[in-house]
């Protein structure tokens, strides 16, 4: 069972660890020492948090719980027209087990009940693209690096 709960102050350490664990493989290839990697990732995390706060001031920041265990995070912003999936991350050991599918289907059900679409942006190289496509998301625009995808609508 997946539960979505609003972020609390004591979730910040988990959210940083989630960010670090989703980026570490990519940045480890740079050959930096652990201290340098952590400082870089901390800076990137802090900048991302501030940027999302400015771009999406009404967004819901939430932690994903699976059987009471923190397994991921999500940032959503709802408008009269759509639900924007701004960020969606799972710890690596919880991927490919149905958690992401359950969260996305819940968003789709909520959107459908209110005549809204679900929109997101994703790097084209992200393996999650296949999941989004399997759940009926379609490319709405994009470039060589990023794809804007949408499900449903009015």
DANORMO-V726785 format. One record per pair of residues at least 12 apart in sequence whose C-alpha atoms are under 10 Angstrom apart, sorted by the first residue. I is the first residue (numbers start at 1). GAP is how many residues later the second one is. Records with the same first field share a line. If there is no record, write none. Layout:
I=GAP + GAP
//
This chain:
1=64 + 65 + 66 + 67 + 98 + 101
2=62 + 63 + 64 + 65 + 66 + 67 + 68 + 69 + 96 + 97 + 98 + 100 + 101 + 104
3=59 + 60 + 61 + 62 + 63 + 64 + 65 + 66 + 67 + 96 + 99 + 100
4=57 + 58 + 59 + 60 + 61 + 62 + 66 + 68 + 69 + 70 + 99
5=55 + 56 + 57 + 58 + 59 + 60 + 65 + 68 + 69
6=54 + 55 + 56 + 57 + 58 + 67 + 68 + 69
7=53 + 54 + 55 + 56 + 57 + 66 + 67 + 68
8=53 + 54 + 55
11=51 + 52 + 59 + 62
14=49 + 56 + 57 + 58 + 59
15=30 + 47 + 48 + 55 + 56 + 57 + 58 + 59 + 74
16=25 + 26 + 28 + 29 + 30 + 33
17=24 + 25 + 28 + 55 + 74
18=52 + 53 + 54 + 55 + 71 + 72 + 73 + 74
19=22 + 23 + 25 + 26 + 53 + 54 + 70 + 71 + 72
20=17 + 18 + 20 + 21 + 22 + 24 + 25 + 71
21=20 + 68 + 69 + 70 + 71
22=67 + 68 + 69 + 70
23=18
24=13 + 14 + 17
27=13 + 14
52=23 + 34 + 35
56=19 + 20 + 21 + 28 + 30
57=20
58=18 + 19 + 20 + 21
59=15 + 16 + 17 + 18 + 19 + 20 + 25 + 26 + 27
60=14 + 15 + 16 + 17 + 18 + 25 + 26
61=12 + 13 + 14 + 15 + 16 + 25 + 26
62=12 + 13 + 14 + 26
63=12 + 25 + 26 + 27
64=24 + 25 + 26 + 35 + 36 + 39
65=34
66=28 + 33
70=20 + 21
71=18 + 19 + 20 + 21 + 22 + 23 + 24 + 28
72=16 + 17 + 18 + 19 + 20 + 22 + 23 + 27 + 28
73=14 + 15 + 16 + 17 + 18
74=12 + 13 + 14 + 15 + 16 + 29
75=12 + 13 + 14
76=12 + 31 + 42 + 43 + 44
77=42
78=33 + 38 + 39 + 40
79=37 + 38
80=34 + 35 + 36 + 37
81=30 + 33 + 34 + 35 + 36 + 37 + 72 + 73
82=29 + 30 + 32 + 33 + 34 + 35 + 36 + 37 + 68 + 69 + 70 + 71 + 72
83=24 + 25 + 27 + 28 + 33 + 34 + 35 + 36 + 37 + 67 + 68
84=23 + 33 + 34 + 35 + 36 + 37 + 66
85=19 + 22 + 33 + 34 + 35 + 36 + 37
86=33 + 34 + 35 + 36
87=33 + 34 + 35
88=12 + 15 + 16 + 32 + 34 + 40
95=33
96=32 + 35
100=28 + 31 + 32
101=30 + 31 + 33 + 34
104=14 + 27 + 28 + 31
105=30
108=27 + 28 + 43 + 44
111=40 + 41 + 42 + 43
112=39 + 40 + 41 + 42
114=39 + 40
115=37 + 38 + 39
116=35 + 36 + 37 + 38
117=20 + 33 + 34 + 35 + 36 + 37
118=19 + 31 + 32 + 33 + 34 + 35
119=18 + 19 + 20 + 21 + 29 + 30 + 31 + 32 + 33 + 34
120=12 + 17 + 19 + 20 + 27 + 28 + 29 + 30 + 31
121=18 + 19 + 20 + 21 + 25 + 26 + 27 + 28 + 29
122=20 + 23 + 24 + 25 + 26 + 27
123=19 + 20 + 21 + 22 + 23 + 24 + 25
124=18 + 19 + 20 + 21 + 22 + 23 + 24
125=19 + 20 + 21 + 22
126=19 + 20
129=18 + 20
132=17 + 18 + 19
133=16 + 17 + 18
135=16
136=13 + 14 + 15 + 16
137=12 + 13 + 14 + 15
138=12 + 13 + 14
139=12
//
